[in-house]
Amino acid sequence: MGRLVAPEPSVPVAPEPRPISSVRRGNGPAPSNHREREATLAAPSSIATTSAVAPMPAPVIATAPSRTLSEEIALVDAARAALAHGDATTALVDLHRHDVDFPAGALTLDVGLLRVRALFLAGQSADARREAARLLATNPSGPYAARVRELLGHANP
């Protein structure tokens, strides 16, 4: 058998990669010792390295339109007016709507007291007592605690 010989390349071949220690930044002469070489590598390059990619914008989270205190007051006033006219059903609907629209509203204690009154007016004494107990458990010395106890006292036979 004959010997195989590799043909001469007809296309120019890329040069061998240089070792990292020979890579320099900057335009000055090559450093003469190891410390100078490290300082040159750490020095900022005169070539700009800014990214062309813009930062991602923050995600947009869809939220329900915020409700105002005046809207909350109007809803509680509507429930109060319904109670003044003896309409417990409308008052309870308005109070439920408050719970949905303003779960952490500024008038939550008012709503609790109105709910106790509306439940008693509607003849739902057991529910009224449960609501009163819940109010007193969460606010035993709150601004409406005495009024809640008074409602419970009038409701007891």
C-alpha positions, 0 to 999 in steps of 0.5 A: 500500500502507498502512503497517504499525503494530505493535499495542500490547502487551497483556501487560506487557513485562520491563524491559530488562536492566541493564548489569553495571556497575549490578549491586551486591552488598550493601545499602549505597548505590551506590558513587560511583566506579569503584574503590568499584564494583569493591570492592562487586562483589568483596565477598561477598554477604549472599545464601547461595550454597551448593549443594544438590547433595551431593558425589559419593561415591568409587567403591567398588571390589570387591576380593578379601578380603585374605588374612592372613599366617597363611593364607599360612603355613598354605599353605606349611606344607602344601606343606612337609608334603607334601614331607616325606611324599614327595608332590611332586604335592600340594606343587606344587598347594599352591605353585601355589595360593600363587602365585594367592592370594599373588602378592606374599606374604611367603613368596615366597622360601620358595615358590621353594625348596620348588618347586625341591625339589618339581620335583626330587622329581617328576622334573622336573629341567629345570623345577627347574633353570629355577626355581633359575636364576630364584631365583638371578637375582633373589636371588643372595645371598638367604637361600636362595641357598646352599641352591638351589646345594646342591640344584643340586649334588646334582641334577647327575650 
